[in-house]
Amino acid sequence: MSDGGGRTPAGAGRAPALEVRRLTVSYGARPVLWDVDARFPVGALSAVVGPNGAGKSTLLRAALGLVAADAGQSLIEGRPARAALDRVAYVPQRDAVDWDFPISVREVVEMGRYRAAGWLRRVPRADREIVDASLERVGMAPFARRQIGALSGGQRQRVFIARALAQQAPVMLLDEPFAGVDARTEANLLELLRALCGEGHSIVVVHHDLATVRAAFDWALLLNVRAIACGPVAEALTTDTLRRAYGGVVGASDAPLEESLWAG
Amino acid sequence: MGRLIDLLPLSYTNAVVLVGAVVLGVTAGVLGAFAVLRERSLIGDALSHAALPGVAIAFLFTGAKDATSLGAGAAIACVAAAVLIVLIERTGRLRPDAAIGAVLAGFFSLGIVLLTYLANFNNANQAGLDQYLFGQAAGLLERDVNVMAALCAASLLAVAVAFRPLKTTLFDPQFAASAGLPVRTIELAMTAMLVVAVVVGIRTVGAILMVALLVVPTVTARQLADRLGVVLVLAGVVGAAVGGAGALVSQSAELPTGPVIVLCGFGVATAAVLLAPRRGVLWLARRRLADRRRRLVEGVLVDLETALHAGPPPTARELALAGGRPPRAVARALRHLDRAGMLTRDGDRVLLSETGAAAAHALLERRELWSLWLEHGWRLALPDAREPDPTDVRASLGDDVVERLRALAVAGGPEAGR
């Protein structure tokens, strides 16, 4: 595995924002992650890429302890993940929830404060202000009182990201935030994520579009059940590693992949 | 409870029945929401049916028709059924609906067999156990109502205290777990609340129809409200109203209570599903029709404007041909435009009146703005996440955004002119 080393944007020398060691996860008898080692540096915008069924989403969920691992461990800022949940904000896939649920945009974002404010207490004024600021930051302030079902796909994604912002956690893990989102929103959100990295957040995004990863991300883990490569984008995503990750698809024809790779 | 029962302007028996039915309506209404909103309504059905053998076995052991011990038996059977469903789902290859169906049928059959056995071989003491099938409000004792009220109060208090964890887990269990909530435990608690609702309601409503009282209030409330807190309160109110009304009617008409309560609930839910503003079936259908007519009328208006530009005023027939629309639809649209004072007629040829011309121009401008947005919108950095309404970009994005859009179009972009 090419581990790149050195070229991390801000956090060289510190414990990685997220690190998994020898992680193996199975659904039934079939391993979906096999002996995965990966680390994501502090202050970087990192991508987890790989073909369908590569275990990308499972990696995030296992890293948080939401799925039981057969073996291996997950460290957030050097501490075991289960003990560091307050340092990480998780953005699940959009279609994981029922968007007809009776809840307003603001209430969803407020969920990001429940843990800090105390689950059983009213949300104090200071926390409500954080909620306002998060809504403002993603441009959803005019929609605060809407029921979430009335939103477009892009707006829904913004709500989820606002909830993660409200958690004020230094590490953010996003599962396919750009799936089914229009190009303009994707560009806006990428810009927002870049800005957050500039402010010291460490962000890991499960993503499927190699062109955007190439253009906008600092770091990449190339995954196909095993970790194929993990490092700065240019080192992790080479023709060779991509062929190993995508197998026959690339073997049959290099051209489309090469194209999408350099299009950014 | 005693004082409340005395206060009601009803006979003592009727007052007890009414209070009991209201209490069970509130309990089932509020707690049922935690099944319906998780799309687990069928679990409620399975648990209600599964309570029956619990009741029969409790009677076998105690030999008395004491509501509390029979209720305890029902609770134990419910829990057993819930555990069995989860086990089958986790270890077997059955889908949840099959697991639920199998457990429901199995427990219910056992209950029927036991009840028949008791009826055949036991003393006359068992008479009345069959009311657990269809429900019977009559004969409800103040003592029973007190127990029901205590269970109701305890569970409502639990919901109020744990409202935020419950809401978070209901809406987004993955996020809830990532924020450190014990999601498994909370989901267990939600199932336990369902057991409480079933135990409180089964004697009055009956095993077969209990599910209706769990589902109907939430369905109705969801049609009318889009905040969880409001939905829960409304579900409690609807449950109370339906339970109270049904119990009183059945009491005075000497009908089985369960079916009467459920008929009331069915009426209320049907009305809500049909008529609720913004979510009701009729409301949605009306809006769809209005939308379709608007698109037709606007299309014909633009066709007419274009035809007038190109040559002499068209006939309705020529207009239909030019727009590729069915002549009858065009005739309908023209009638609509005529009523709005947008047309003048010259024999069988149609022209636009002054209002008509103005409307056509406004429409063309709106369409042009939408095209501009599609072409150049991506270069606008909007200050927030507003998105344009295709039919009216100006109203949805504001005048200054429209001005910038026009400026971009005039200046052309890096790709302009290609």
Interface residues (C-beta under 8 A of the other chain):
Chain A: R61 L64 L66 L85 D86 V88 A89 Y90 P92 A96 V97 D98 F101 P102 I103 S104 E107 V108 M111 Y114 R115 W119 L120 V138 G139 M140 A141 P142 F143 Q147 G149 S152 G154 Q155 R158 R163 Q167 A183 R184 T185 A187 N188
Chain B: L37 E39 V161 A162 R164 P165 K167 T168 L170 F171 D172 Q174 F175 A177 S178 A179 G180 L181 R222 A225 D226 R227 L228 V230 V231 G377 W378 L382 P383 D384 A385 R386 E387
